[in-house]
Each structure stands twice: as C-alpha cells, then as structure tokens.
Amino acid sequence: MIKFFRKIRQNLLSEGKTEKYLKYAIGEIVLVVIGILIALQLNNWNESRKNEDEFKAVLQQIFTVVDQDSEQLLLIRQNVLKQIEIIDNIVQNPEGFNNKLLPHLLFYLDLEASDLNSEISYLLGYLKFNPKNQKQSNLNKSLSSYGKAVKEGYNNSRRDITSFLDELNLPYPSITFGYSALNDYQNMDSTFFDESDIKNTLKLLDNSKFQNALKSSRSIKFTHLVFLDDIINLTNSNKRLIQDYYPDVKLLYSNIGLVGDATQHNNWTNNIPLTLTNESQAIWEGDIILSDGSLKFREGENWNFNWGGDAFPSGNTYSYGDNIKVKSGNYHVILNLSEKTYEFIKENK
C-alpha cells in the first residue's frame, strides 16, 4: 500500500504536476492525521471502558460490604436496646429478675460492641475513580465519608455500673456483647456467683448512687443509638447511590446453606446447600426434609456470615440472629438476601 502511494507521488513529480502533487501530499497527511486521531479515540474509549469495568468490579464488592455493615449495625442496635430494656426493668421491677443472673446482667450493661468489622477502608483503596467524572467523584466522596465514620466508631470509656460491682469484689464473669444476650441470657452460668455475691448485689438496687449510675448508663446508651442510627442511614444512602450509578450491582454471597439440628445432618457443622436461582436479587432456594428443631442460614462452612430469625414458616432474616425454630416436614426453602426474608413452603409428599 505504501509503495502504491509512493508511485503516485513519483508519477506526479515526473510529469511536472507539482500543484497536484502538493494537494495529494496534503490530502495524504490529512488522512494520516485522521487515522491517528481515530486510533487515539479508540484507545481512549477502550481505556475508559476498562477503567469503568474495574470501578464497577470494586464497587460491587463495596456494595456487599456496606450491606454486611448494615446488618451488623442493626444487630448492635438491637442489643443496645436490650441493655436499655434491662435497665428499665431493674429500675421499675427489680424483683422480676432471676437473682442468680442479676450480677451477670449488671456486668453486661457496661459492655459495648467492638468496632465494626468492616472492609470498607481496605476496598476504598482499590476504588480508582476518574476525578473528571462527576458521578464517580461524588460517589467516592460519599463512600469515603462513610469509611471515616466507621473507622472513628463510637467509644465510651465510662464503666459506672462495673465500678460499683468492683467495690463488692465480685469475680468478673465471661460475657460477650450480643452473644450473651442470645436466648434471653439463659446461656449465662447461674452457678458462677455464690449466695454472698448475689446478696450483696441485691443490696445495690436500693443504693441511690447506684440508681444514678443506671440512669447515666441509660443516657449513654441512647447516645450510642443516635450514633448507630446515623451510620445506618449512611449505609442505606450509600447503597442507593451505588444502585443509582450501577443498577445491575448485586450482592456477592456464595455457598449459602442451612445448618442446624433440624436438618438431615442433625448438627451445627455441616451445611445443606442451597442453589442460587436469582443472581441479581441474591435469591437462594432448595428442597429440604426437616425435623422439629432449629436451624440457621450461613455462608460457607464457617460462621463469619450467618442469618437467623424469630418466625416460622416465614420471616425476616437477622445477621447473627436467633436460631429459627422449625417443624418437621418436607419444605421448599426460599432465602432472599436482598430483601432479608426467608420462607419455608411445606410440600405434600
């Protein structure tokens, strides 16, 4: 092709057609420039598409993490409300408690959730946005603000109730925020405190200074609720922003199954796997034979992400929630992780 154009130029020069040669040469230069511009435009388009794909890939991971954070935050909020409920019951009806559990509950009131275990800050380091893209810039700014709020967390160093218990020289029980509240605190060791410990604890309830400590603790917990509500609102607004930018975004869960003593495995170790039937809505389904008992949904063969509930045959899922009590039978199970719902549809077999 190059030889062909060179031959044309040589013929024009040899025939003395200088003016035509110049016009031809200029035309050839213009064509070359246009070709270069087209090539650059295609390269820029390909690079832009590649960056957009990478941006969406990280954004999808962030979407899943923010969804997980939201569930953790709701669980923390639920447990803070339980603490407030304990305080109210102690103040209004101190005789209504199991005396053997009372010291446990008082120690439990000063516990707080550990910092939110979120991967948002890590993933934001991989979110390469284009500063000239206003939508990407705004989204990155909002997510960065959320990441900063999560990192700062809520810290309260006051332990007003525990200080009174320390004065009684009570042994410190093994208790964990959230976990110890499962099953209405019945998994606490009722034999841990002796009769003398319990008697001295009961005397505290008539102490005016201790009553003030309870009121102070209650006030602090409401402040914690305000913080939690603000962060939960941030998770919801950021999820909407991500969905507005990337309507096809989906939750990245895998290997969802059922585990519990109500399953055919009759243990809390082995999963009954479910099948992903709707990837965009994160809907998992399966057929299962159940016996009377309890179960939960979880991801993989560990407890990093699991969901319980408080109703049967259908209800709302709660991250790290209570075991779902079920009845025997053949069921078709539907778990919707986008809507946070589950349903056990009984089948006649």
N, C-alpha and C positions, 0 to 999 in steps of 0.2 A: 504493500500500500504506500509506504514511504517512497519507494523507487518510482511509483506511478506519478505521485505529485511532483517529485524532483524532475522527472522527464517533461512534465507540462511546463514547469518553470524554465527549463533549459530551452525548450522549443520557442517559448515566447521571447526569450532574450536573443536567440539566434535569428529570429525573424524581425528583430528590431521593434517589437511591440512592447516598449518599456512601460507605457502607461497601463496597458492591460496587465503587465507583469506585476506592477505595483498594486493594482486593485486586487489581483489574485492573491498576492502575498498578504495584503491586509486582511482579506477575507479568510485566508488560512489561519492567520494569527487569531482572528476573532473566534473562529471555530475551536481552536486550541484552548483559548481562554474560557469559552463557554463549557467545553468539556471538563476543564479543571474545576470550574465553579460547580458544575453538576456533581462531579466526583466528591468535592468537598461537602456539598449539601447532603449527598447520600451518606457520607461518612458521619457527618454531624447528626443526621437522623438516626443512623444505626447506633451511634454512641448515646444519643438521648434516650432511645428505646431501651438500650442495655441498662442505663442508669435508672430509668423508670422501673424496669423489672426488678433490679436489685433493691430499689427503695421499697417497692411493694412487698418483696420477699421478707425484708426485715420488719416492715410494718405489720405483716400478718403475724409474725412472732410476737411483736409488741401487743397486738390486739389480744392474743391468747393470754399473755402475761397480765395485762390490765384486767381481763375478765377474771383470772385467778385471784388477783389482788382484791377485786371487788368482793369475791366470795369470802376471802379471809377477813376482810374488814367487816363484813356483815356478821360473821361468826364472832369476832371480837366484840362488836357492838351488842350482840345478843348476850354474851357473857358479862359485859359490864352492867347491862340491865338486870341480870340475875343477881349481881352483887348489890345493886341498889335495892332490889326486892328483899334480900336478906336483911339489910339494914332496916328497912321499913318494918319488916316483921319482928325484928328484935325489939325495936322501939315500941311497937304497938301491941305485940303479943309475945313477950319473952318466954311465957310458959308453954308456947306451942312447939318448941324445939325438942328434939331428942337430945337430952343433956350430954350424952356421950359424944355427940357430933358437934356440940356447940363450940368447944375450943378449936376444932378444925376449921369451922366456918369463920370464926373470928380471925384466925391467921390468914385464911383465904381472902378476906376482904381487902387486905393490903397488897395483894398480888396484882400485877399488871401484865398485859400481854407483852411479849418480847417484840422487838422491832419487826415490822412487816418484812417477811422473807420474799422480797421482790427482785426480779431480774431486770427491772426497767432501766436502771442506770447502766448496766452492762450492755444491753441491747441498743440503747441510745448512742453508744459509742460507735456502732456499726450503721447507724442511720445517716447515710450520706445524702443530704438534700441539696438542691440547687438554690442558692440564695436569690437567683433571678426569678424563680418560680414562687409566686406569692402564696399559693396554696400549700406548697411544701414547707415554706418558711413559717407560715402561721401554725401549721400542724406541729412542726418541730418545736416551736416556741411553747405551745400548749403542753406537749409531752414533757419537755424539759422542766417546766414549772411543776408538773405533777411529780416527776422524778425527784426534784428538790424537796418537795413537801414530804414524800415518802422517806427520803433519806434523813430528814430532820426528825421525823417521828414525834411522838408525844412522851415526854419524860416527866415523871413526878417522883421526887426523892423523899417525900414525906411518908412516914410509916407511923401515923398517930396511934392506930389500934395496936400494932405489934409492940410498941413501946410499953403499953400497959401490961401486955402478956409477958414481956421480958421481965418486968418487975416481979412477976409471980414465979419466976424461974421455971417456966414451963418448957418442956422439951419441944423442939421445932419439928413438926410433922413433915412428911414427904408429900407435898401438894404441888400441883401444877395448874397454872391459869388455864381455864377452859376444860382441860381433861378431867380435873377433879369435880367439875360440875355435871359431868355426864351421869345419867341415871339418877338425877336428883341427889347427888353427893353420896349415894349409897355405897360407892366403892371405897370410901374412906374407912380406915381401920378404927372401929369403935372401941377396941381394947387398948389403943395406944396411950390414952391418958388414964391415970388411976383416979380413984374416988376423991382423993385430996385435990388433985388438979381440977377436977370438974367442980368441986365445991367452991374453990377459990375463984374460978371463972364465973360462976353464977353470982358471986358477990359483986363482981364488977358491974353487973347490969343495973345495980342501984346507985352506982357512983356517978355523981353529976358531971365530973370531969370526963369520965369515960363516955357518958351520953353526948357531951360536946364533941369528943373525938369522933364518934359515929356520925354526927351531923357534918363535921368538917370533911370526913371521908366521902359522905354522900355528895357534898358540894363539888369536891374534886372530880368525882366520877361523872357528874353532869358536864363538867368542863371537858372531860375526856370524850363524852358523847358528841359535844359540839365539834370537836376536832375530827372525830370519826365521820360525822355527817358531812363535813366539808371535803374530806378526802374521798368519801364515797361519791359525792356529787362530781368531783373531778374525774373519777374513773368513768362515770356514766357519760359525762360530756366528752371525754376523750374517745370513748368507744364510738359515740355518734360522729365525731369529727373524722375518725378513721373510716367509718362506714360511708360517710358523705364523699370522702376522697376516693375510696376503693370499695364500691358497692359489692363486689364479689368476694370480699375478705371473709375468711372462715376460721373457726377455732381449730387449732392443731392438736387435738387429742388423738391417742391411738391405743389399741389393745384394751378397750373398755370391757369389763366383765362384771359378773356378780359373784360375791363371796359371802359365806356365812354358814351357820349350822342348818339353815333351811334348804340349802342346795343339795344336790346329789352327792357332793363330796363330803358334806356334813363336817366342814371345818372352816377355819378363817385363814387358810393358807392358799388353797387352790381356787383359781377363778373358773367360772363357767363363762366362756367368751360370748360376746355379743357381736353382731355384724353391723358395720356402718352402712346404712341404707340411704342416707341423705347427707352428703358431704357438706353442702353449703349451710345446712341447718344443724349439723352435728347431731343427727338422729341415729341412735343405735337400737337394734331390735334383735329379738331371739325368742326361741321357744324353750321352756324350761319346766321341769317337774319339781314342785316344791313340797316340802313337808312343813308342819307347824314349826315355827321358829323365827329366826331373824336373819337379815342379810343387809349388805350394802353394795353400792356400785363403786368400782375403783378402776384406776388406770394402771395397767401392768400388774406385776406380781409384788408390788410394794404399796405403802400407804401414803406416799407423797401427795397424791390427789385421790380423794375418795368423797363419796356423797351419801348422805343418809336422808332420812325423812321421818315424819311423825304421823303418816296416814297410810291406809291401805284400803282399796287396791290402787289408788292414785293420789298424787300429792305433789308438793314442791320439793326439789332437792335442796339440801344444805351442805355446804362444804364441811367435812368432818362432823356432820350431824349425827343424830341418834340412829341406832340400828333400826331398820324398818321391820316391824313385826308383821309376818305374813301367815296366811293359812294354806293348808295343803291343797294340791290340785295341779292341773296342767294349765300353764299360762303362756300367753304371748306377751312379751315384755317390750315396752317402748320407752326409751330414755331420750329426752330432748335436752341437750346441754346448752342450746341457745336460749330456750325458754325456761330452763331449770325445772323441768317437770318430768314425772315418770308415771307409767300406767301398767298395771298387770291385768290383762284381759283374760278371763277364765275361758277355757275351751272345753267343750264336751267331747270326751274321748272314752 
